[in-house]
Amino acid sequence: MKKQTRSIVMIVVLLIVTTSNYLRISETGNTRAVESLSCFVMGALTGILILQVAQLIKNRKNNVSN
C-alpha cells in the first residue's frame, strides 16, 4: 500500500513539472514539437494517474471487505 502511494506521488510530481514546462514554453504562441510532446506526456501521465488512483481505491475496498 505504501509503495502504491509513493508511485502516485511521483506521478503527481512529474505531472506538475511537465505542466509547468508546457506553460513556460507555450508563452510564445506558436506550436513547436516540444509543446506537442509536452502535451502528449501530460495526457499520458494523467491517464496513468487515474489508473493508479482507481486501483488504490479498488484495493482499499477489497481490504475493508476482507
MDTraj code that builds the backbone (N, CA, C; nanometers):
import mdtraj as md
import numpy as np

residues = "MET LYS LYS GLN THR ARG SER ILE VAL MET ILE VAL VAL LEU LEU ILE VAL THR THR SER ASN TYR LEU ARG ILE SER GLU THR GLY ASN THR ARG ALA VAL GLU SER LEU SER CYS PHE VAL MET GLY ALA LEU THR GLY ILE LEU ILE LEU GLN VAL ALA GLN LEU ILE LYS ASN ARG LYS ASN ASN VAL SER ASN".split()
xyz = np.array([
    [0.0829, -0.1189, 0.0000],
    [0.0000, 0.0000, 0.0000],
    [0.0872, 0.1250, 0.0000],
    [0.1943, 0.1220, 0.0784],
    [0.2835, 0.2362, 0.0863],
    [0.3545, 0.2596, -0.0473],
    [0.3907, 0.1495, -0.1143],
    [0.4592, 0.1600, -0.2427],
    [0.3685, 0.2221, -0.3485],
    [0.2406, 0.1863, -0.3466],
    [0.1466, 0.2400, -0.4441],
    [0.1230, 0.3893, -0.4200],
    [0.1169, 0.4303, -0.2947],
    [0.1005, 0.5722, -0.2631],
    [0.2230, 0.6513, -0.3085],
    [0.3405, 0.5959, -0.2889],
    [0.4638, 0.6615, -0.3334],
    [0.4655, 0.6752, -0.4856],
    [0.4143, 0.5747, -0.5543],
    [0.4066, 0.5790, -0.7002],
    [0.3129, 0.6912, -0.7461],
    [0.2007, 0.7067, -0.6787],
    [0.1063, 0.8136, -0.7132],
    [0.1693, 0.9498, -0.6897],
    [0.2413, 0.9655, -0.5804],
    [0.3065, 1.0938, -0.5516],
    [0.4109, 1.1262, -0.6578],
    [0.4866, 1.0262, -0.7020],
    [0.5871, 1.0503, -0.8057],
    [0.5208, 1.0920, -0.9372],
    [0.4092, 1.0302, -0.9721],
    [0.3386, 1.0661, -1.0950],
    [0.2852, 1.2086, -1.0852],
    [0.2335, 1.2467, -0.9683],
    [0.1829, 1.3830, -0.9499],
    [0.2958, 1.4845, -0.9647],
    [0.4113, 1.4541, -0.9089],
    [0.5253, 1.5461, -0.9208],
    [0.5669, 1.5595, -1.0672],
    [0.5737, 1.4482, -1.1392],
    [0.6090, 1.4537, -1.2813],
    [0.5054, 1.5315, -1.3615],
    [0.3786, 1.5156, -1.3270],
    [0.2725, 1.5892, -1.3963],
    [0.2842, 1.7385, -1.3710],
    [0.3163, 1.7775, -1.2490],
    [0.3339, 1.9192, -1.2165],
    [0.4524, 1.9772, -1.2927],
    [0.5633, 1.9029, -1.2982],
    [0.6817, 1.9508, -1.3707],
    [0.6522, 1.9643, -1.5191],
    [0.5836, 1.8662, -1.5762],
    [0.5504, 1.8706, -1.7183],
    [0.4554, 1.9854, -1.7497],
    [0.3569, 2.0073, -1.6630],
    [0.2626, 2.1160, -1.6853],
    [0.3309, 2.2513, -1.6758],
    [0.4184, 2.2676, -1.5778],
    [0.4890, 2.3960, -1.5658],
    [0.5829, 2.4181, -1.6840],
    [0.6452, 2.3112, -1.7324],
    [0.7310, 2.3226, -1.8501],
    [0.6494, 2.3636, -1.9721],
    [0.5325, 2.3032, -1.9886],
    [0.4453, 2.3376, -2.1016],
    [0.4014, 2.4837, -2.0929],
    [0.3621, 2.5272, -1.9755],
    [0.3165, 2.6656, -1.9610],
    [0.4296, 2.7650, -1.9867],
    [0.5504, 2.7286, -1.9477],
    [0.6649, 2.8163, -1.9708],
    [0.6962, 2.8251, -2.1199],
    [0.6886, 2.7123, -2.1901],
    [0.7231, 2.7087, -2.3323],
    [0.6129, 2.7715, -2.4177],
    [0.4873, 2.7514, -2.3791],
    [0.3760, 2.7922, -2.4654],
    [0.3478, 2.9418, -2.4632],
    [0.4247, 3.0201, -2.3943],
    [0.4036, 3.1650, -2.3901],
    [0.4301, 3.2325, -2.5239],
    [0.5088, 3.1680, -2.6094],
    [0.5448, 3.2308, -2.7365],
    [0.4279, 3.2372, -2.8332],
    [0.3357, 3.1422, -2.8267],
    [0.2175, 3.1486, -2.9122],
    [0.2198, 3.0516, -3.0285],
    [0.3363, 3.0176, -3.0825],
    [0.3395, 2.9225, -3.1930],
    [0.3710, 2.7828, -3.1395],
    [0.3120, 2.6817, -3.1997],
    [0.3275, 2.5441, -3.1526],
    [0.4533, 2.4840, -3.2129],
    [0.5334, 2.4256, -3.1254],
    [0.6550, 2.3581, -3.1691],
    [0.6459, 2.2114, -3.1308],
    [0.7446, 2.1349, -3.1717],
    [0.7456, 1.9914, -3.1414],
    [0.7548, 1.9669, -2.9915],
    [0.8277, 2.0522, -2.9207],
    [0.8424, 2.0359, -2.7763],
    [0.7078, 2.0552, -2.7068],
    [0.6297, 2.1499, -2.7538],
    [0.4970, 2.1712, -2.6952],
    [0.4070, 2.0520, -2.7208],
    [0.4121, 1.9976, -2.8401],
    [0.3303, 1.8809, -2.8718],
    [0.3699, 1.7615, -2.7858],
    [0.4990, 1.7427, -2.7673],
    [0.5476, 1.6336, -2.6838],
    [0.5069, 1.6545, -2.5380],
    [0.5168, 1.7759, -2.4893],
    [0.4751, 1.8046, -2.3521],
    [0.3262, 1.7796, -2.3333],
    [0.2475, 1.8166, -2.4301],
    [0.1030, 1.7939, -2.4234],
    [0.0721, 1.6443, -2.4228],
    [0.1409, 1.5679, -2.5050],
    [0.1229, 1.4228, -2.5072],
    [0.1612, 1.3601, -2.3738],
    [0.2729, 1.4018, -2.3174],
    [0.3193, 1.3472, -2.1895],
    [0.2221, 1.3826, -2.0772],
    [0.1668, 1.5037, -2.0802],
    [0.0679, 1.5412, -1.9787],
    [-0.0534, 1.4491, -1.9861],
    [-0.0986, 1.4187, -2.1055],
    [-0.2121, 1.3282, -2.1210],
    [-0.1797, 1.1871, -2.0741],
    [-0.0614, 1.1392, -2.1078],
    [-0.0210, 1.0050, -2.0658],
    [-0.0086, 0.9966, -1.9138],
    [0.0536, 1.0957, -1.8522],
    [0.0678, 1.0956, -1.7069],
    [-0.0667, 1.1074, -1.6365],
    [-0.1577, 1.1846, -1.6932],
    [-0.2910, 1.1959, -1.6344],
    [-0.3633, 1.0615, -1.6418],
    [-0.3513, 0.9931, -1.7531],
    [-0.4120, 0.8606, -1.7657],
    [-0.3544, 0.7608, -1.6667],
    [-0.2230, 0.7606, -1.6517],
    [-0.1579, 0.6720, -1.5556],
    [-0.2015, 0.7054, -1.4134],
    [-0.2123, 0.8347, -1.3845],
    [-0.2548, 0.8769, -1.2510],
    [-0.3967, 0.8310, -1.2208],
    [-0.4862, 0.8440, -1.3172],
    [-0.6247, 0.7995, -1.2970],
    [-0.6294, 0.6487, -1.2738],
    [-0.5514, 0.5714, -1.3511],
    [-0.5479, 0.4270, -1.3318],
    [-0.4930, 0.3895, -1.1939],
    [-0.3876, 0.4572, -1.1501],
    [-0.3280, 0.4283, -1.0192],
    [-0.4246, 0.4587, -0.9057],
    [-0.4939, 0.5716, -0.9149],
    [-0.5893, 0.6089, -0.8101],
    [-0.7060, 0.5107, -0.8087],
    [-0.7544, 0.4702, -0.9254],
    [-0.8643, 0.3733, -0.9316],
    [-0.8219, 0.2392, -0.8719],
    [-0.7000, 0.1982, -0.8995],
    [-0.6506, 0.0731, -0.8444],
    [-0.6337, 0.0837, -0.6930],
    [-0.5892, 0.1968, -0.6437],
    [-0.5750, 0.2175, -0.4999],
    [-0.7103, 0.2102, -0.4310],
    [-0.8117, 0.2726, -0.4891],
    [-0.9470, 0.2686, -0.4315],
    [-1.0013, 0.1260, -0.4338],
    [-0.9784, 0.0541, -0.5428],
    [-1.0254, -0.0839, -0.5532],
    [-0.9587, -0.1714, -0.4480],
    [-0.8287, -0.1541, -0.4286],
    [-0.7570, -0.2325, -0.3286],
    [-0.8055, -0.2003, -0.1876],
    [-0.8342, -0.0747, -0.1606],
    [-0.8852, -0.0387, -0.0276],
    [-1.0220, -0.0991, -0.0040],
    [-1.1088, -0.1011, -0.1051],
    [-1.2407, -0.1629, -0.0891],
    [-1.2280, -0.3125, -0.0626],
    [-1.1362, -0.3780, -0.1330],
    [-1.1149, -0.5220, -0.1118],
    [-1.0581, -0.5507, 0.0261],
    [-0.9702, -0.4658, 0.0766],
    [-0.9118, -0.4863, 0.2089],
    [-1.0144, -0.4630, 0.3194],
    [-1.1061, -0.3695, 0.3003],
    [-1.2075, -0.3406, 0.4009],
    [-1.3074, -0.4561, 0.4090],
    [-1.3454, -0.5128, 0.2931],
    [-1.4449, -0.6193, 0.2928],
    [-1.3883, -0.7509, 0.3439],
    [-1.2563, -0.7704, 0.3385],
    [-1.1950, -0.8953, 0.3860],
    [-1.1681, -0.8913, 0.5301],
])
top = md.Topology()
chain = top.add_chain()
for i, resn in enumerate(residues, 1):
    res = top.add_residue(resn, chain, resSeq=i)
    for name in ("N", "CA", "C"):
        top.add_atom(name, md.element.get_by_symbol(name[0]), res)
traj = md.Trajectory(xyz[None], top)
